[in-house]
Amino acid sequence: QEQLVESGGGLVQPGGSLRLSCAASGFTLDYYSMGWFRQVPGKEREGVSCISAGDESTYYTDAVKGRFTISRDNDKNMLYLQMNSLKPEDPAVYYCATDLTVGCQFVERSSLTVEVWGQGTLVTVSS
């Protein structure tokens, strides 16, 4: 059974950095595009970033461009999100996900096609 498990969340000061990790099991990660979402209470889940299968092209929502970097280690079946220059508007529960396809539309447009979600990891930004 496909499973995703996030880790690496925590409390960081504004301007600080965190690296989120997502461990995949039950499927071969390098066959599929992988994404990160975030959600705050009372708001819809937001697509943050995606890395496609194959050419590993990347997508970032405007709010995180230049600050966040998505990467994958196919040998370890791991997905990462390096978050730098964290801002007070970044706190959320961060989820990794995949729709088990090779594109990033599930992050760029609609998450309705997501097939596998992680349980989420909480990121808090506070001084």
CYANA upper distance limits for C-alpha pairs under 8 A (distance plus 0.5 A):
  1 GLN  CA     25 SER  CA      8.16
  1 GLN  CA     26 GLY  CA      5.48
  1 GLN  CA     27 PHE  CA      8.19
  2 GLU  CA     24 ALA  CA      7.94
  2 GLU  CA     25 SER  CA      6.27
  2 GLU  CA     26 GLY  CA      4.75
  2 GLU  CA     27 PHE  CA      6.23
  2 GLU  CA    116 VAL  CA      7.33
  3 GLN  CA     24 ALA  CA      6.28
  3 GLN  CA     25 SER  CA      5.69
  3 GLN  CA     26 GLY  CA      6.66
  3 GLN  CA     27 PHE  CA      8.49
  3 GLN  CA    116 VAL  CA      7.23
  3 GLN  CA    117 TRP  CA      8.02
  3 GLN  CA    118 GLY  CA      7.47
  4 LEU  CA     22 CYS  CA      6.80
  4 LEU  CA     23 ALA  CA      6.08
  4 LEU  CA     24 ALA  CA      5.18
  4 LEU  CA     25 SER  CA      7.03
  4 LEU  CA     96 CYS  CA      7.55
  4 LEU  CA     97 ALA  CA      7.81
  4 LEU  CA    116 VAL  CA      7.61
  4 LEU  CA    117 TRP  CA      6.85
  4 LEU  CA    118 GLY  CA      5.04
  4 LEU  CA    119 GLN  CA      8.01
  5 VAL  CA     22 CYS  CA      5.84
  5 VAL  CA     23 ALA  CA      5.65
  5 VAL  CA     24 ALA  CA      7.18
  5 VAL  CA     96 CYS  CA      8.42
  5 VAL  CA    118 GLY  CA      5.70
  5 VAL  CA    119 GLN  CA      6.92
  5 VAL  CA    120 GLY  CA      8.09
  6 GLU  CA     20 LEU  CA      7.50
  6 GLU  CA     21 SER  CA      6.01
  6 GLU  CA     22 CYS  CA      4.75
  6 GLU  CA     23 ALA  CA      6.92
  6 GLU  CA     95 TYR  CA      7.50
  6 GLU  CA     96 CYS  CA      7.36
  6 GLU  CA    118 GLY  CA      6.77
  6 GLU  CA    119 GLN  CA      7.37
  6 GLU  CA    120 GLY  CA      6.43
  6 GLU  CA    121 THR  CA      6.44
  7 SER  CA     20 LEU  CA      6.33
  7 SER  CA     21 SER  CA      5.72
  7 SER  CA     22 CYS  CA      6.88
  7 SER  CA    120 GLY  CA      8.45
  7 SER  CA    121 THR  CA      6.46
  8 GLY  CA     18 LEU  CA      7.57
  8 GLY  CA     19 ARG  CA      6.45
  8 GLY  CA     20 LEU  CA      5.03
  8 GLY  CA     21 SER  CA      6.50
  8 GLY  CA    121 THR  CA      7.59
  9 GLY  CA     18 LEU  CA      7.58
  9 GLY  CA     19 ARG  CA      8.08
  9 GLY  CA     20 LEU  CA      6.71
  9 GLY  CA    121 THR  CA      5.73
  9 GLY  CA    122 LEU  CA      5.63
  9 GLY  CA    123 VAL  CA      5.39
  9 GLY  CA    124 THR  CA      8.33
 10 GLY  CA     18 LEU  CA      8.36
 10 GLY  CA    122 LEU  CA      6.67
 10 GLY  CA    123 VAL  CA      5.54
 10 GLY  CA    124 THR  CA      6.47
 11 LEU  CA    123 VAL  CA      6.71
 11 LEU  CA    124 THR  CA      5.16
 11 LEU  CA    125 VAL  CA      6.30
 11 LEU  CA    126 SER  CA      7.54
 12 VAL  CA     16 GLY  CA      6.37
 12 VAL  CA     17 SER  CA      7.52
 12 VAL  CA     18 LEU  CA      8.00
 12 VAL  CA     86 LEU  CA      8.48
 12 VAL  CA    123 VAL  CA      8.38
 12 VAL  CA    124 THR  CA      6.79
 12 VAL  CA    125 VAL  CA      5.51
 12 VAL  CA    126 SER  CA      6.78
 12 VAL  CA    127 SER  CA      8.17
 13 GLN  CA     86 LEU  CA      8.15
 13 GLN  CA    125 VAL  CA      5.89
 13 GLN  CA    126 SER  CA      5.51
 13 GLN  CA    127 SER  CA      5.45
 14 PRO  CA     85 SER  CA      7.47
 14 PRO  CA     86 LEU  CA      5.91
 14 PRO  CA     87 LYS  CA      5.80
 14 PRO  CA     88 PRO  CA      6.89
 14 PRO  CA    125 VAL  CA      6.32
 14 PRO  CA    126 SER  CA      6.65
 14 PRO  CA    127 SER  CA      6.97
 15 GLY  CA     84 ASN  CA      7.51
 15 GLY  CA     85 SER  CA      4.57
 15 GLY  CA     86 LEU  CA      5.33
 15 GLY  CA     87 LYS  CA      6.81
 16 GLY  CA     84 ASN  CA      6.63
 16 GLY  CA     85 SER  CA      5.90
 16 GLY  CA     86 LEU  CA      6.00
 17 SER  CA     82 GLN  CA      7.96
 17 SER  CA     83 MET  CA      5.90
 17 SER  CA     84 ASN  CA      4.87
 17 SER  CA     85 SER  CA      6.67
 17 SER  CA     86 LEU  CA      6.71
 18 LEU  CA     82 GLN  CA      6.66
 18 LEU  CA     83 MET  CA      5.72
 18 LEU  CA     84 ASN  CA      7.20
 19 ARG  CA     80 TYR  CA      7.36
 19 ARG  CA     81 LEU  CA      6.13
 19 ARG  CA     82 GLN  CA      4.91
 19 ARG  CA     83 MET  CA      6.41
 20 LEU  CA     80 TYR  CA      6.01
 20 LEU  CA     81 LEU  CA      5.50
 20 LEU  CA     82 GLN  CA      6.88
 20 LEU  CA     83 MET  CA      8.29
 21 SER  CA     78 MET  CA      7.43
 21 SER  CA     79 LEU  CA      6.28
 21 SER  CA     80 TYR  CA      5.05
 21 SER  CA     81 LEU  CA      7.06
 22 CYS  CA     78 MET  CA      6.12
 22 CYS  CA     79 LEU  CA      5.43
 22 CYS  CA     80 TYR  CA      6.66
 22 CYS  CA     96 CYS  CA      6.97
 22 CYS  CA    118 GLY  CA      8.44
 23 ALA  CA     77 ASN  CA      6.81
 23 ALA  CA     78 MET  CA      5.32
 23 ALA  CA     79 LEU  CA      7.09
 24 ALA  CA     28 THR  CA      8.31
 24 ALA  CA     29 LEU  CA      7.13
 24 ALA  CA     77 ASN  CA      6.07
 24 ALA  CA     78 MET  CA      6.59
 24 ALA  CA     79 LEU  CA      8.35
 25 SER  CA     77 ASN  CA      7.89
 28 THR  CA     32 TYR  CA      8.29
 28 THR  CA     74 ASN  CA      8.47
 28 THR  CA     77 ASN  CA      7.33
 29 LEU  CA     33 SER  CA      8.38
 29 LEU  CA     34 MET  CA      8.39
 29 LEU  CA     74 ASN  CA      6.68
 29 LEU  CA     77 ASN  CA      5.94
 29 LEU  CA     78 MET  CA      7.94
 30 ASP  CA     53 ALA  CA      6.58
 30 ASP  CA     54 GLY  CA      8.04
 30 ASP  CA     74 ASN  CA      5.75
 30 ASP  CA     77 ASN  CA      7.90
 31 TYR  CA     53 ALA  CA      6.36
 31 TYR  CA     54 GLY  CA      7.98
 31 TYR  CA    100 LEU  CA      8.47
 31 TYR  CA    101 THR  CA      8.40
 31 TYR  CA    102 VAL  CA      7.63
 32 TYR  CA     52 SER  CA      7.32
 32 TYR  CA     53 ALA  CA      5.41
 32 TYR  CA     98 THR  CA      7.79
 32 TYR  CA     99 ASP  CA      8.40
 32 TYR  CA    100 LEU  CA      5.85
 32 TYR  CA    101 THR  CA      5.75
 32 TYR  CA    102 VAL  CA      5.36
 32 TYR  CA    103 GLY  CA      8.29
 33 SER  CA     50 CYS  CA      7.52
 33 SER  CA     51 ILE  CA      6.12
 33 SER  CA     52 SER  CA      4.57
 33 SER  CA     53 ALA  CA      5.14
 33 SER  CA     98 THR  CA      6.87
 33 SER  CA     99 ASP  CA      8.08
 33 SER  CA    100 LEU  CA      7.35
 33 SER  CA    101 THR  CA      6.59
 33 SER  CA    102 VAL  CA      5.33
 33 SER  CA    103 GLY  CA      6.29
 33 SER  CA    104 CYS  CA      6.86
 34 MET  CA     50 CYS  CA      6.14
 34 MET  CA     51 ILE  CA      6.00
 34 MET  CA     52 SER  CA      6.95
 34 MET  CA     53 ALA  CA      8.26
 34 MET  CA     79 LEU  CA      7.96
 34 MET  CA     96 CYS  CA      7.77
 34 MET  CA     97 ALA  CA      6.52
 34 MET  CA     98 THR  CA      5.46
 34 MET  CA     99 ASP  CA      8.34
 34 MET  CA    104 CYS  CA      8.14
 35 GLY  CA     47 GLY  CA      8.13
 35 GLY  CA     48 VAL  CA      7.98
 35 GLY  CA     49 SER  CA      6.06
 35 GLY  CA     50 CYS  CA      4.58
 35 GLY  CA     51 ILE  CA      6.84
 35 GLY  CA     96 CYS  CA      6.10
 35 GLY  CA     97 ALA  CA      5.79
 35 GLY  CA     98 THR  CA      6.61
 35 GLY  CA    104 CYS  CA      8.07
 35 GLY  CA    107 VAL  CA      6.89
 36 TRP  CA     47 GLY  CA      6.84
 36 TRP  CA     48 VAL  CA      5.95
 36 TRP  CA     49 SER  CA      5.74
 36 TRP  CA     50 CYS  CA      6.82
 36 TRP  CA     81 LEU  CA      8.21
 36 TRP  CA     94 TYR  CA      7.32
 36 TRP  CA     95 TYR  CA      6.08
 36 TRP  CA     96 CYS  CA      4.97
 36 TRP  CA     97 ALA  CA      6.74
 36 TRP  CA    107 VAL  CA      8.15
 37 PHE  CA     45 ARG  CA      6.97
 37 PHE  CA     46 GLU  CA      5.87
 37 PHE  CA     47 GLY  CA      4.93
 37 PHE  CA     48 VAL  CA      5.55
 37 PHE  CA     49 SER  CA      7.59
 37 PHE  CA     94 TYR  CA      6.15
 37 PHE  CA     95 TYR  CA      5.57
 37 PHE  CA     96 CYS  CA      6.75
 37 PHE  CA     97 ALA  CA      8.02
 37 PHE  CA    107 VAL  CA      8.02
 38 ARG  CA     45 ARG  CA      6.12
 38 ARG  CA     46 GLU  CA      5.80
 38 ARG  CA     47 GLY  CA      7.14
 38 ARG  CA     48 VAL  CA      7.22
 38 ARG  CA     92 ALA  CA      6.23
 38 ARG  CA     93 VAL  CA      5.93
 38 ARG  CA     94 TYR  CA      4.78
 38 ARG  CA     95 TYR  CA      6.45
 39 GLN  CA     43 LYS  CA      7.02
 39 GLN  CA     44 GLU  CA      6.82
 39 GLN  CA     45 ARG  CA      4.98
 39 GLN  CA     46 GLU  CA      6.65
 39 GLN  CA     92 ALA  CA      5.75
 39 GLN  CA     93 VAL  CA      5.86
 39 GLN  CA     94 TYR  CA      7.13
 40 VAL  CA     44 GLU  CA      8.05
 40 VAL  CA     45 ARG  CA      7.96
 40 VAL  CA     91 PRO  CA      7.90
 40 VAL  CA     92 ALA  CA      5.35
 40 VAL  CA     93 VAL  CA      6.98
 47 GLY  CA     61 THR  CA      7.46
 47 GLY  CA    107 VAL  CA      5.26
 47 GLY  CA    108 GLU  CA      6.96
 47 GLY  CA    111 SER  CA      8.27
 48 VAL  CA     60 TYR  CA      6.29
 48 VAL  CA     61 THR  CA      5.75
 48 VAL  CA     64 VAL  CA      7.81
 48 VAL  CA    107 VAL  CA      7.60
 49 SER  CA     58 THR  CA      7.70
 49 SER  CA     59 TYR  CA      5.76
 49 SER  CA     60 TYR  CA      4.90
 49 SER  CA     61 THR  CA      6.81
 49 SER  CA     70 ILE  CA      7.26
 49 SER  CA    107 VAL  CA      7.30
 50 CYS  CA     58 THR  CA      6.04
 50 CYS  CA     59 TYR  CA      5.56
 50 CYS  CA     60 TYR  CA      7.24
 50 CYS  CA     70 ILE  CA      7.49
 50 CYS  CA    104 CYS  CA      6.48
 50 CYS  CA    107 VAL  CA      6.90
 51 ILE  CA     56 GLU  CA      5.89
 51 ILE  CA     57 SER  CA      6.15
 51 ILE  CA     58 THR  CA      5.00
 51 ILE  CA     59 TYR  CA      7.04
 51 ILE  CA     70 ILE  CA      7.22
 51 ILE  CA     71 SER  CA      7.53
 51 ILE  CA     72 ARG  CA      8.37
 51 ILE  CA    104 CYS  CA      7.58
 52 SER  CA     56 GLU  CA      5.13
 52 SER  CA     57 SER  CA      5.89
 52 SER  CA     58 THR  CA      6.90
 52 SER  CA    102 VAL  CA      6.31
 52 SER  CA    103 GLY  CA      6.11
 52 SER  CA    104 CYS  CA      6.65
 53 ALA  CA     57 SER  CA      8.31
 53 ALA  CA    102 VAL  CA      5.54
 53 ALA  CA    103 GLY  CA      7.62
 54 GLY  CA    102 VAL  CA      8.08
 58 THR  CA     70 ILE  CA      7.91
 59 TYR  CA    104 CYS  CA      8.06
 59 TYR  CA    108 GLU  CA      8.08
 60 TYR  CA     64 VAL  CA      6.98
 60 TYR  CA     65 LYS  CA      6.23
 60 TYR  CA     68 PHE  CA      8.46
 61 THR  CA     65 LYS  CA      6.93
 61 THR  CA    108 GLU  CA      8.34
 64 VAL  CA     68 PHE  CA      6.16
 67 ARG  CA     83 MET  CA      6.64
 67 ARG  CA     84 ASN  CA      5.61
 67 ARG  CA     85 SER  CA      6.59
 67 ARG  CA     86 LEU  CA      8.21
 68 PHE  CA     81 LEU  CA      7.19
 68 PHE  CA     82 GLN  CA      5.97
 68 PHE  CA     83 MET  CA      4.99
 68 PHE  CA     84 ASN  CA      6.49
 69 THR  CA     81 LEU  CA      6.15
 69 THR  CA     82 GLN  CA      5.53
 69 THR  CA     83 MET  CA      7.11
 70 ILE  CA     79 LEU  CA      8.08
 70 ILE  CA     80 TYR  CA      6.20
 70 ILE  CA     81 LEU  CA      5.08
 70 ILE  CA     82 GLN  CA      6.87
 71 SER  CA     79 LEU  CA      6.50
 71 SER  CA     80 TYR  CA      5.70
 71 SER  CA     81 LEU  CA      7.00
 72 ARG  CA     77 ASN  CA      8.19
 72 ARG  CA     78 MET  CA      6.24
 72 ARG  CA     79 LEU  CA      4.88
 72 ARG  CA     80 TYR  CA      6.42
 73 ASP  CA     77 ASN  CA      6.45
 73 ASP  CA     78 MET  CA      5.66
 73 ASP  CA     79 LEU  CA      6.86
 74 ASN  CA     78 MET  CA      6.82
 86 LEU  CA     90 ASP  CA      6.90
 86 LEU  CA    125 VAL  CA      7.53
 87 LYS  CA     91 PRO  CA      8.41
 87 LYS  CA    125 VAL  CA      7.30
 88 PRO  CA    125 VAL  CA      6.15
 88 PRO  CA    126 SER  CA      7.40
 90 ASP  CA    123 VAL  CA      8.23
 90 ASP  CA    124 THR  CA      8.26
 90 ASP  CA    125 VAL  CA      7.56
 91 PRO  CA    122 LEU  CA      8.09
 91 PRO  CA    123 VAL  CA      5.62
 91 PRO  CA    124 THR  CA      5.23
 91 PRO  CA    125 VAL  CA      6.18
 92 ALA  CA    122 LEU  CA      6.47
 92 ALA  CA    123 VAL  CA      5.99
 92 ALA  CA    124 THR  CA      7.35
 93 VAL  CA    120 GLY  CA      6.22
 93 VAL  CA    121 THR  CA      5.84
 93 VAL  CA    122 LEU  CA      4.82
 93 VAL  CA    123 VAL  CA      6.57
 94 TYR  CA    120 GLY  CA      5.74
 94 TYR  CA    121 THR  CA      5.78
 94 TYR  CA    122 LEU  CA      6.70
 94 TYR  CA    123 VAL  CA      7.58
 95 TYR  CA    117 TRP  CA      7.33
 95 TYR  CA    118 GLY  CA      6.15
 95 TYR  CA    119 GLN  CA      7.16
 95 TYR  CA    120 GLY  CA      4.95
 95 TYR  CA    121 THR  CA      7.13
 96 CYS  CA    117 TRP  CA      6.64
 96 CYS  CA    118 GLY  CA      5.99
 96 CYS  CA    120 GLY  CA      7.75
 97 ALA  CA    114 VAL  CA      7.18
 97 ALA  CA    115 GLU  CA      8.09
 97 ALA  CA    116 VAL  CA      6.00
 97 ALA  CA    117 TRP  CA      5.08
 97 ALA  CA    118 GLY  CA      6.75
 98 THR  CA    106 PHE  CA      8.26
 98 THR  CA    114 VAL  CA      6.07
 98 THR  CA    115 GLU  CA      6.57
 98 THR  CA    116 VAL  CA      6.00
 98 THR  CA    117 TRP  CA      7.45
 99 ASP  CA    106 PHE  CA      7.18
 99 ASP  CA    113 THR  CA      6.20
 99 ASP  CA    114 VAL  CA      4.55
 99 ASP  CA    115 GLU  CA      5.12
 99 ASP  CA    116 VAL  CA      7.02
100 LEU  CA    114 VAL  CA      8.14
100 LEU  CA    115 GLU  CA      7.09
100 LEU  CA    116 VAL  CA      8.44
104 CYS  CA    108 GLU  CA      6.66
105 GLN  CA    109 ARG  CA      5.77
105 GLN  CA    110 SER  CA      7.18
106 PHE  CA    110 SER  CA      5.49
106 PHE  CA    111 SER  CA      5.23
106 PHE  CA    112 LEU  CA      7.65
106 PHE  CA    113 THR  CA      6.69
106 PHE  CA    114 VAL  CA      6.97
107 VAL  CA    111 SER  CA      6.60
